[in-house]
Amino acid sequence: MLKLSLDALLTLDAIARRGSFSAAARELFRVPSTISYTVSKLEEDLGVQLFERFGPRVALTAAGEELLKEGRYLLKAAGDLESRVRRVASGWETEFAIGIDSALSPLGLQDDIRAFYEVADQTRLRIVREALSGTWESLLDRRADLLVGAAGEGPPGGGYIAEPLGTMAFVFVVAPSHPLAAVRHRLDKSDLAPYRAVSVADSVRTLQARTVGLLFGQDTLSVPDMQTKHAFQLAGLGFGFLPEAWARADIAAGRLLAKAVEEPKPDETLYLAWRTGEEGAALRWWRERMRSAPPLARMLALQPPAGG
């Protein structure tokens, strides 16, 4: 039989902070005899002494200190649970996860996040960052509740609603030290084949992985996200397409060279998406916010610098 109760832990905590049974009784709006009975019953049930008595003043024993140390974690967890249950009743999700493609910066949502916290009923916000089809999979696997900037069309089979947010343009770039930098004509497959491409690996777990812009048999350096791809191409470790917004400053400064290619990469459509049939105050708020204040320009413009 459970010998601990949240009420007993709450009483123990109040006594330890206030230093006496009478002070704890005033804080908890109880009579001192009720506090004394709660402590005596707890000591009897546990078979240990929790307080040393010094007249009206009391102090925790070593056993009491250990009980209260762990008990405070339980009190906090119980308080959090109570708050989450109340939030469910109010219509706000207890937690809301936003999925973002690795080509986009979560920093671009900082003003939206501040605005959300001003109105949200203590909903916990979580950012999930994936690559290519992995972003869509995070929605279907329920690791994300809303996708902001999912690349390309979603997987077949449905289960979600998607709205285009805008497009992302790409440019083929190499570092000035790369052998392709010296080639003056439009690059074709025969020019690219001898060299290494830098490619973002699809973070998908169970869906079909997506491969973008690679030749069959091409030597490829696979990286986990677009930021790493950007940095490696700046370092001259390979070639490839980068979002034009990422490469713009590097091209202007001469850190990267834009090259014409026989098969340019078309603009990528990015989507806002959520699961069919789901509603909640946080989901509604984010959908309306993303529609009224499209985020792509902000999410493409705020990339951290990636080296020299």
Secondary structure, DSSP 8 states (H G I E B T S, - for coil): -----HHHHHHHHHHHHHSBHHHHHHHHT--HHHHHHHHHHHHHHHTS--EEEETTEEEE-HHHHHHHHHHHHHHHHHHHHHHHHHHHHHT--SEEEEEEETTS-GGGGHHHHHHHHHHSSS-EEEEEEE-THHHHHHHHTTS-SEEEEEES---TT--EEEEEEEEE-EEEEE-TTSGGGG--S-B-HHHHTTS-EEEE----SSS-----S--TT--EEEESSHHHHHHHHHTTS-BEEEEHHHHHHHHHHTSSEE--BSS----EEEEEEEETT---HHHHHHHHHHHHS--HHHHHH-------
